[in-house]
Amino acid sequence: QMRLVESGGGLVQPGGSLKLSCTASEFRVDTTAIAWFRQAPGKEREGVSCISNAGATTNYGDSAKGRFTISRDNAKNTVYLQMNSLKPEDTAIYYCARRRYGLKWCHESVNEYDYWGQGTQVTVYS
């Protein structure tokens, strides 16, 4: 069964960095688009960043621009999210997801993704 597993979350002070990992099973991450989303308490899940099958990357909203970088290691079948200069407002559960039907290009809507990981908690505290 296709599966995604996130790791790398934790507690960090403002200005710190974390690198999240998303490892896939039963499908190749370089054949489809993989996105990172996040959900803060009381808020809707929002797109953070996405990488297409061809390796093109997209950041969504203003939160990730200039601070977050998505990348992929095909040999490890893993997608990463490098997060720098973290702020308290980055506190959320971070999820990775596969584009529905294995489509190759990115989309910002949560409804366009079918397989989701269990999430990893990121807490930025001062």
C-alpha positions, 0 to 999 in steps of 0.5 A, spaced: 500 500 500 502 506 498 504 510 504 508 517 506 512 517 512 514 524 515 520 525 520 524 531 523 519 535 526 521 538 533 522 544 538 526 550 536 527 557 538 526 563 533 531 563 528 533 556 528 532 551 522 529 544 521 529 539 516 523 535 515 523 528 511 518 525 507 519 518 505 515 514 500 513 506 500 510 503 494 511 508 489 517 513 486 517 520 488 520 522 482 514 520 478 509 525 481 508 531 485 509 531 492 507 537 496 508 539 504 502 542 507 501 545 514 496 546 519 496 550 525 491 549 531 484 552 529 486 553 522 485 550 515 491 546 512 495 550 507 500 549 502 507 550 503 511 548 498 511 543 492 516 539 487 513 536 481 516 530 478 521 533 473 524 537 479 520 544 479 519 547 485 513 552 488 512 555 494 505 557 496 503 563 500 508 568 503 510 564 509 515 559 505 518 564 500 526 565 502 526 561 508 523 554 506 526 550 500 523 543 498 528 538 495 528 531 493 533 525 493 531 520 488 535 514 491 532 515 498 525 516 495 525 522 500 522 529 499 525 534 504 523 541 507 529 545 509 526 550 514 530 556 516 529 562 520 523 559 523 518 564 527 513 562 532 507 562 527 511 557 523 508 552 529 504 547 526 503 540 524 507 539 517 504 533 512 507 531 506 502 528 500 502 525 493 498 529 488 492 525 486 492 519 481 500 520 481 499 527 477 506 530 475 505 537 476 503 541 483 497 544 485 495 548 491 489 545 493 489 540 499 483 536 495 488 535 489 492 530 494 490 523 495 495 520 500 498 523 506 503 522 511 501 522 519 504 529 520 510 531 524 509 537 529 514 543 529 514 548 535 517 554 534 518 557 541 521 563 544 
